[in-house]
Amino acid sequence: MELNNLIASSEMVDVYKVGNMCVKLFKEGVAKTNALYEALTHSRVEATGLRVPVIHEVSVIGNRWAIHMDLIEGETLADRMKADPANLDKYMEQMLDIQLEIHSKSTPKLSKLKDKLNRLINDLDCIDDVKRYELLTRLDSMPKHTKLCHGNFTPDNIILSKKGTYVVDWIAARQGNASADVGKTYLLLKLKYPEMADKYLDLFCEKTKTSKKYVQDWLPIMAAARLAENIPEERDFLMKWVDVVAYE
């Protein structure tokens, strides 16, 4: 197999186009467990019937693990929003409807979001023990739900193709509380598309009849979990959200 058409790259993977397939090739040194866990998580999402790329094979190429899946070509919803800002409200509603469809699904075998958040906060070394205790106490008090949560839901992960609208990047998917997932999206929008963030949160609360404070209660928790990803340019922003104890 020739891998000469690189279409994306990150710290952990290089993504290649091979015919009508997409090959996600993990970097040298990335553990086998990372590739297999991502493939398992994605496969469990596939089973819900949502429109996502289908995995066809997990293999080893050279000494690197690889996941082979459908190639979904098209523009992202983020690109569409930038190209047609006059219709931003329409696209944000489309984005939220897709997320609510995801939240309507149940995946009993998927790992639990609360367990992941607990582990990330316990492992965080940039907060003191008092802040850690506050975050873990708040996390423990939050209602336990089993809705499918994407974990990294932004307009960049929604692809508008000729085949339909697809959601990609499911490595962070867990079962848990939809408002936690919304809190994560809100923070990601604040970081990259700040003009959308508050409008998105207002729209979610209006559509689902959810109290804004209920979502806001998740924000310090989700900010702490994001800190664990160690993205230097996000650190100051996230530390401010972790320090927020109460919202008006």
Beta strands, then each sheet from edge to edge (+ up, - down):
strand 1: 6-9
strand 2: 13-18
strand 3: 21-26
strand 4: 55-61
strand 5: 64-70
strand 6: 75-76
strand 7: 147-149
strand 8: 158-161
strand 9: 164-167
strand 10: 174-176
sheet 1: 1+ 2- 3+ 5- 4+
sheet 2: 6+ 8- 9+
sheet 3: 7+ 10-
end
